Each structure stands twice: as C-alpha cells, then as structure tokens.
Amino acid sequence: MADAEVVVVGTGELPLIVELYNEMFRPPHDLDFFQRRLRGRYNSLLLIANIGGRPVGFSTGFELKPSVFFGWLTGVLPDYRRQGIAMQLQTAQSAWASEHEYGFIRMECHNHHRPILHMAIAMDFNIVGFRWDAERSDNLIVFEKHLSAET
C-alpha cells in the first residue's frame, strides 16, 4: 500500500485538479465546469494526494445538506491505482466531514467502476439508492455511511 500525503488545498489548486481529472476520465472538463459545480456550495473540500511530492490523486466534496457531506469526484492516476490511495483520500474526506460535524457522508459511483464499488463496500458504506445519470446514460449507485462509526 502506498503512503500518500493527503493535503487539503484551496480553490487556487482547481487547475491542478482539472489537469488530474482530464488525465483520468473522459469526457474531459474545463476549469469552468468545476467552478460552476462548486459555486455557492457550503463547506467545499478539495484534497490532493501526493507520492514523493508528485500529485497522483484528488478528491472533491461539499455539503449536500446540513447533516450530509457529499463526496463529489475522486480519482487516482492510472499508474498509481490499486495501491490504496483512493481509500486514503476517502478516509481523509470522512475524517474532515466528521470533524465538521456531519453525520453522514454520501458518494455515487457508476455501476461499471468496480474498484470503487468494492472500496465503498470495504469501507462500510451502505447502498441507499440508485440514480440515472443522463449525461452518461448510465445508472449511479448511491452510497452512504454514518460517520459516528468513524469515532
């Protein structure tokens, strides 16, 4: 397992997150896409995972409602996957949400992203629903975890 340094960053690091995202996922998105999604959101959280000083992953999230923090996008560069970095990002996000007094953390995952599905289950998330993603014409599985289990 890799020992990533996971750091909280500000919105000034959004261009780096955009660059990482576009190395990992398709279709690519520009900075404006991320800025629009985060605009007006309360308690936005941006995390970067570094290995040897190199950014290799990121995680983003924001308050969905006063008791629920939503893990929006998370990704790890292909050469660094299957080393536990996504789990370290998720653990850091959950700890941050718990410290900020959220009772639950929620995330969504496409059905075909099996490694993320396995990670969510391994981290004691529960499946609480399904949602149709019209942009990708695919189902999303909605996961949620009670954060008091973290303490």
Phi, psi and chi 1 to 4 in degrees:
 res  aa     phi    psi   chi1   chi2   chi3   chi4
   1 MET       -  133.1  178.9 -173.6 -111.3      -
   2 ALA   -71.6  149.8      -      -      -      -
   3 ASP  -109.3   84.4 -171.1   19.4      -      -
   4 ALA   -78.3  147.4      -      -      -      -
   5 GLU   -91.4  115.6  174.5 -164.5   21.8      -
   6 VAL  -103.7  122.3  176.9      -      -      -
   7 VAL  -125.0  144.2  -66.2      -      -      -
   8 VAL   -80.0  131.1  176.0      -      -      -
   9 VAL  -124.6  164.3  -62.2      -      -      -
  10 GLY   -93.3  179.4      -      -      -      -
  11 THR   -65.5  -16.6   55.3      -      -      -
  12 GLY   -63.5  -18.1      -      -      -      -
  13 GLU   -94.0    5.0  -64.9  -61.6  -37.9      -
  14 LEU   -57.3  -38.7  -93.4  177.7      -      -
  15 PRO   -58.4  -36.4  -28.6   37.6      -      -
  16 LEU   -66.2  -42.2  171.8   59.8      -      -
  17 ILE   -63.2  -40.7  -70.6  172.3      -      -
  18 VAL   -61.0  -44.9  171.0      -      -      -
  19 GLU   -61.2  -46.0 -178.5 -178.8  -36.5      -
  20 LEU   -62.4  -47.3  -71.6  167.3      -      -
  21 TYR   -54.2  -47.5  177.1   90.0      -      -
  22 ASN   -70.4  -19.0  -71.4  -27.9      -      -
  23 GLU   -78.6  -20.1  -74.2 -174.9   52.8      -
  24 MET  -104.2  -36.0  -61.0  170.7 -159.8      -
  25 PHE  -127.7  158.4  -56.9  112.2      -      -
  26 ARG  -131.7  144.7  -66.8  -70.2  174.3 -101.3
  27 PRO   -72.6  155.2   28.9  -33.3      -      -
  28 PRO   -68.7  156.9   22.5  -28.7      -      -
  29 HIS  -129.0  152.4  -70.9  -65.4      -      -
  30 ASP   -97.5  175.0   60.4   10.8      -      -
  31 LEU   -57.0  -38.6  179.3   60.3      -      -
  32 ASP   -60.1  -36.6 -171.0   54.2      -      -
  33 PHE   -57.5  -47.0  167.8   81.6      -      -
  34 PHE   -69.6  -42.8  -75.0   83.9      -      -
  35 GLN   -62.2  -41.9  -70.3  171.3  -30.7      -
  36 ARG   -62.4  -44.2  -83.5 -167.6  -35.7  -90.6
  37 ARG   -65.2  -34.2 -178.5   72.5  162.8  143.8
  38 LEU   -90.8  -15.2  -64.4  173.1      -      -
  39 ARG   -59.6  127.9 -171.5  173.6  -64.5  128.4
  40 GLY    77.9    1.5      -      -      -      -
  41 ARG   -81.5  140.9  -62.9  -70.1 -176.8  172.4
  42 TYR   -89.4  140.4 -175.1   69.1      -      -
  43 ASN    56.0   49.5  -94.3  -12.5      -      -
  44 SER   -64.4  143.3  -64.0      -      -      -
  45 LEU  -130.8  127.9  174.9   64.8      -      -
  46 LEU  -122.2  124.9  -54.7  174.4      -      -
  47 LEU  -121.7  143.3  -61.3  170.1      -      -
  48 ILE  -123.2  136.0  -61.0  -73.9      -      -
  49 ALA  -103.3  127.6      -      -      -      -
  50 ASN  -117.3  141.4  -63.8  -64.7      -      -
  51 ILE  -122.5  119.6  -62.1  -76.1      -      -
  52 GLY    57.7   33.4      -      -      -      -
  53 GLY    81.7   -2.0      -      -      -      -
  54 ARG   -99.6  127.3 -180.0  175.1 -166.4  -99.3
  55 PRO   -66.4  123.4  -13.9   25.3      -      -
  56 VAL  -124.8   -5.8  -61.5      -      -      -
  57 GLY  -164.3  167.3      -      -      -      -
  58 PHE  -150.9  162.4   72.4   92.6      -      -
  59 SER  -147.7  141.3 -171.1      -      -      -
  60 THR  -129.6  154.0   62.1      -      -      -
  61 GLY  -168.9  173.8      -      -      -      -
  62 PHE  -164.7  167.7   47.4   82.1      -      -
  63 GLU   -69.6  126.6 -179.3  177.1  -67.9      -
  64 LEU   -87.2  -43.3 -171.0   59.8      -      -
  65 LYS  -155.7  168.9   54.2 -172.9  178.6 -179.5
  66 PRO   -52.2  -28.2  -29.6   36.8      -      -
  67 SER  -103.8   -3.1   63.1      -      -      -
  68 VAL  -128.2  124.3  179.7      -      -      -
  69 PHE   -97.3  137.0 -171.0   80.9      -      -
  70 PHE  -109.2  118.2 -179.8   68.0      -      -
  71 GLY   -80.1  105.3      -      -      -      -
  72 TRP   -79.0  -70.5  175.7   38.1      -      -
  73 LEU  -127.3  137.5  -69.6  172.2      -      -
  74 THR  -139.3  141.7  -61.8      -      -      -
  75 GLY  -158.2  154.6      -      -      -      -
  76 VAL  -132.2  136.5  175.8      -      -      -
  77 LEU   -56.1  141.8  -69.4  172.5      -      -
  78 PRO   -50.8  -40.4  -28.0   35.6      -      -
  79 ASP   -68.3  -12.3  -70.6  -13.9      -      -
  80 TYR  -113.5    5.4  -67.4   87.0      -      -
  81 ARG   -73.8  161.7  -69.1 -179.0 -178.0  158.2
  82 ARG    64.9   27.7  -57.1 -165.3   61.3   79.7
  83 GLN  -120.4    8.0  -62.1  179.0   40.8      -
  84 GLY    86.5    7.7      -      -      -      -
  85 ILE   -69.4  -41.6  -63.8  168.5      -      -
  86 ALA   -61.3  -38.4      -      -      -      -
  87 MET   -66.1  -37.9 -167.9  172.4  -80.1      -
  88 GLN   -65.9  -40.1  -69.3  172.8   51.7      -
  89 LEU   -63.0  -44.5  -76.4  160.7      -      -
  90 GLN   -64.8  -39.7 -176.3   57.4   49.3      -
  91 THR   -63.1  -43.3  -62.0      -      -      -
  92 ALA   -64.7  -40.3      -      -      -      -
  93 GLN   -64.8  -43.5 -170.7  176.6   75.1      -
  94 SER   -63.2  -41.8  -67.1      -      -      -
  95 ALA   -63.4  -42.9      -      -      -      -
  96 TRP   -62.1  -45.4 -175.4   93.2      -      -
  97 ALA   -62.3  -41.9      -      -      -      -
  98 SER   -63.3  -43.7 -175.8      -      -      -
  99 GLU   -61.8  -28.3  -71.0  166.6   12.1      -
 100 HIS   -95.6   18.4  -73.2   79.8      -      -
 101 GLU    66.4   30.9  -59.7 -178.2   -0.4      -
 102 TYR   -83.1  141.6  -70.6   97.6      -      -
 103 GLY   -85.5  -25.4      -      -      -      -
 104 PHE  -139.2  153.2  -63.0   87.9      -      -
 105 ILE  -123.0  136.8 -171.4  162.4      -      -
 106 ARG  -123.7  147.8 -177.1  176.4  -66.2  175.1
 107 MET  -148.7  161.9   63.0 -175.2 -119.8      -
 108 GLU  -126.5  153.0  -60.9  174.5  -19.8      -
 109 CYS  -149.8  136.8  176.6      -      -      -
 110 HIS   -66.5  145.8  -73.4   99.8      -      -
 111 ASN   -58.4  -30.1 -170.2   44.7      -      -
 112 HIS   -83.4   -5.3   64.0  -86.2      -      -
 113 HIS   -88.8   70.1  -70.9  146.2      -      -
 114 ARG   -57.2  -41.3  -58.9  -63.1 -178.3 -179.7
 115 PRO   -60.1  -36.2  -26.6   36.1      -      -
 116 ILE   -71.8  -39.2  -60.5  -60.3      -      -
 117 LEU   -58.8  -45.8  -62.6  172.6      -      -
 118 HIS   -63.8  -41.2  -69.5  -90.7      -      -
 119 MET   -61.8  -46.0 -179.3 -166.1   75.9      -
 120 ALA   -59.8  -43.7      -      -      -      -
 121 ILE   -66.7  -42.2  -68.3  166.5      -      -
 122 ALA   -62.7  -28.5      -      -      -      -
 123 MET   -92.8   16.9  -65.6 -174.2   76.1      -
 124 ASP    67.5   27.1  -64.7  -34.9      -      -
 125 PHE   -77.0  148.9  -81.8   81.3      -      -
 126 ASN  -107.0  145.2  -67.1  -51.7      -      -
 127 ILE   -77.8  122.2  -63.9  171.5      -      -
 128 VAL  -117.7   -1.3  -64.0      -      -      -
 129 GLY   170.4 -178.7      -      -      -      -
 130 PHE  -134.7  151.4  -62.3   91.0      -      -
 131 ARG  -144.2  140.4 -178.3  175.6   74.7   75.6
 132 TRP   -82.5  127.4  178.0 -109.5      -      -
 133 ASP   -99.1  100.3 -179.0   -1.8      -      -
 134 ALA   -66.1  -31.6      -      -      -      -
 135 GLU   -61.6  -38.5 -178.2 -179.9  -30.7      -
 136 ARG  -108.7    0.7  -65.0 -170.4 -174.9 -115.4
 137 SER    51.0   54.5  -63.2      -      -      -
 138 ASP  -152.5  156.6 -164.8    8.2      -      -
 139 ASN   -80.6  145.5  -77.3  -42.6      -      -
 140 LEU  -110.8  138.4  -74.7  162.3      -      -
 141 ILE   -95.5  130.7  -61.1  170.1      -      -
 142 VAL   -99.7  124.1 -178.8      -      -      -
 143 PHE  -113.1  148.3  -70.2   94.8      -      -
 144 GLU  -145.4  148.0 -167.2  170.3   88.5      -
 145 LYS  -137.0  135.4  179.9  178.4 -177.9  178.2
 146 HIS   -78.1  124.2 -168.0  -92.1      -      -
 147 LEU   -78.4  -15.1  -70.9  173.2      -      -
 148 SER   -65.2  -20.2   71.2      -      -      -
 149 ALA   -68.0  -17.0      -      -      -      -
 150 GLU   -73.8  -27.0  -62.9  -72.1  -52.2      -
 151 THR   -90.4      -   56.5      -      -      -
